[in-house]
């Protein structure tokens, strides 16, 4: 049991959820305000995606990230900033292969172009997706080859940012462990076990135990699952010794039919931990465990 887990709030994500929740944070101001509210509710870390204000679709424009980060920092709230680098890896594969791939709807750029906002804004943490994967039943794949991943890891290390290695199956963990062996990941390594995503590891006790048991010695790790499995996974991950993640990126509901805010999801997770006899760690405790310097 992790009696004092730190909690990450994933604020908005990039999925097709804007039309499903009237109060989903979309504009930079809304995302920043939601981050501040989540921090006051008990989140030690906020995981930041941005969206196009006019459409609600996921974006990777540096100016949106800059506004979110500036607003959070100006608020003086104590919270650790974790910026996504997941945008820019989506490739639509056409039926004729190389002849019509990448197809319409792709957002596919090189590994370092996905880090432009990280270089500009110097966050505490940035995510790093550790492998290529099918995320749906259609022809969209997320592309992160070992060469791309090494290039990202090297640049993130040079910037002095902690990579949060998002892993969706056991093979991703093995690739991340190779990066550590090659000296591209500084200790302690930070893993996010992403359970229950389409064609990734399922959100079951057996799967998350297997994922945890394959982590390298000394790793700090968190875990989450989407939808109705979000809160059951909070309890399960804490029992297995991990840290926690909740937020509207993963789940829109507080209970059946009741839409949530990020602060409400953080509060609910806090209640689960406290009911088990634990407490949420503070941002400074999270920094200490992760070896962060507390950037301003």
N, C-alpha and C positions, 0 to 999 in steps of 0.2 A: 504493500500500500504506500502510495505517495501521500503523506499527510499534509504536505504544503505545496501542491502543484501550482505552477504559474499558468495563466489562462490567456490564450490568444483569441481576440475577436476578429473574425474575417468579415469585413464590413458590408461588402456589396457584390464582390465577384464580378464575373463578366458574362454569366449565363443569361439565358432568355427568360428573365424573371421580372423585368420592369413592368410588364402588363399584368402580372399576377399579384402585385402588392402596391397599392396606391402611395404608400409612404416609403418605398424603397429609396435609399440614398442614391441620387443620380448626379446632381451637380457637385462640383468641388466643395462648395459651402456646405451642402447637405452631408456629404461624406465626412468632412472634417468635424461638423457638429456631432454626427453620430459617433465618431471616434472619441470625442471628448466625453460624451455621455457614457459610452462603454467603459472608458477609463475610470470615471467617477463611480461606476457600478462595481468595479473590481477587476477589469481586464488589465493585465500587466503589459500586454503587447497588442497592437492593432495591425492587422494585415490589410494593406491598401491596394485595391484596384480602383480604376477610374472609368467613367462612362461618358459617352457623348451626351451633353445636356439636352440636345434637341430630340434625340431618338431613344436614349436609354441604353443603347448598345455599348458593349465593351470597347474601350479605347486604350491606346498606349501613348497618347500625346504627352510629351514632357511637361507642357504648360499646365495641364490639368493636375498632374502629380505635384508640380511645384506649388500650385495654389493650395492643395490639400495640406501639404507638409508645412507651408508657411502659416496657415491658419492654426494648425495643431500646435506648432512651436510657439506662435504668438500668444496662445491661450495660457501657456506656462503649465499646462496639465502634465503630470508625471506619467509618461507612458513610453514604451519602447516602440519605435517605428520599424515596421517590416513591409517593404514594398515588393509587390509582385514583379517577376520578370517573365511571367508565363505568356504574355501576349506576343504575337509575332511568330508563333510556331504552328499555326493551323494551315494544313494543306488539304485541299479538296482534290482527290484523285479521280481523274476521268476514266471512262470505260475503255479508252484506247491506250492507256498507259502514258508513256512519255509524250505521245503525240498531243494529248490534251490535258496534261498535268504540269503544273498546278492549274486547277480549274477555277471558274468564277466563284467568288466567295472566299478564296484563300487569303490569309494574312500571314505570309511566310517571309521572314527576313533572316539574316545571319545572326549568329549567336551574340556577337558584340553589339549589334544594333538594338537588341532587346535590353541592353543595359544602359542606354543613353540617360534615362532619368536617374538611375542609380549613381552614375558618375557625376551628375549635376547636383544631386541633393544630399549625398553622403548619409544615408540612413544607417541605423544600427544593424539591421538585418535585411537581406533580400531573399526571396524564394528562389529555388533552383530546381526545376523539374528534371528528375534523373532518368529519363528514358523516353523513347518513342512509344506511342500507345494509341489504341482505338478507344475513343471516348464515347462512341455512339454506334448505332446500327446503320448509319449512312456511310458516305465515302470521305468523311473528314477524319484525318489523323493528326495527332500532335507529334511533331518531329523534333527530336533531340538526340542526335547521334552521339556516340562516344567522343568524336572529334569536337563537335559543337560543345559538349559538356565540359571537356577539358579546357577549351578556350574560355568559356564562361568562368569556370572555377579559378583559372589563373588570373583573370582580370579582376574578379571579385576579391581575391586574396590581395592583389596589388592595391586595391582601393581601401583595404582595411575594414571591409564589411563582412559580417558573419553570414555565410550562406545557410539558409534553412532548406535542407535537401528533402524535397517532396518525393516520396516513394509510394508507388501504387501496387507493387508486387515484389516478390523476392529477388527477381533479376535486377530491379532498380537498386536494391540494397547492395548487391554484389558489385555493381558498377560504381556506386558511391564509395564502397570500401576500397576499390582500386584507386580512386582519386586520392583517398587518404594515404594509401601506401606510396603513391607517387609524390607526396608532399604538397598536394594542391589544396588540402583542407586542414586548417589549423585546429588544434584541440581547444576545447572539446567539440567534436562534431555534433551538429544539431540536425535531427531527423524529424520530419512530419510524416506519420503513417496515415496515408489517405485510404480509408477503408470504404467499401461499398459503392465505389464509382463503377460505371459501366465497364465491364471486362477487365477490371482490376481485382485486387484481393477482396473477397466478400467481407461484410461487416459481421463476422462471427467470432466467438471466443477462440476457436481453433486457429483461425487465420491470423488474428492479431497476436496471439501468443507466438505463432511461428515467425511472424514479422519481427516481433520484439527480440526473440531468441537469436535472430540472425544479425542483429546490430553489433557493431564493434564495441569492444570494451571501453567504458568511459563515456559512451554516447549519452547526450541529453536527447530526449525524445518526447514528442507529443503525438496524439492520435485523435482522429475524428471520423464521423460518418454522417452522411447527409440525411435529410428528411426526418422521418419519425424515429430513426435510430440515433439522432444527435444526442439526446439526453441519456439513453441507455449506454451509449459509448462513453459519455462523461464518467459514469460510475465504473464502467469496465476498465477504462484506461487508468483511472486513479488507483483502482485495486491492483493493477498490474505494474504500478510504479511509474507511470508516465505523467506527462503534463497534458493540458486540455486545450481544445479549440471549439468554439461555437460561433454563431453569427449568421447573418442573412445570406451570405454567400452559400451556406450549406443547407439552410432550413429557414422557411418563411413563417413558421407557425410556433406559437407558444403552447397551444393545445389544439385539438381537432376543431377546425373552423375559426380559430382565433389567431389573426395575424399578429406577429411579434415586432418589436423593435430590437435593435442590437443590445441596448441596455437591459431590456427584459430577459433576453436569452442569457446574458452574463449573470444577471441576478438569479435566474433559475439554476444555472450551473453552480453558482456559489451556494445556493441552498442545498443542492445535492451533496456537495463536498462537505458542508457543515453538518448535514444530517448523518454523514458517515464518520463524523468526529474530526474532520480536518478543517483546513482553512486555505484560502487562496494566497499565494505568495505575492508580494509587492513587486512593482517594477524594479526597484533596486535589488531585491533578492534575485529576480530573474537575470538582471545584468551580472550579478556576482557569479551565478551558476554558469552563465554562458561566456564569461570573460569579456564582457562588453565594457567600454569605457564611458558610456553615457554621453553621447554626442548632443550638442545643442544647435 
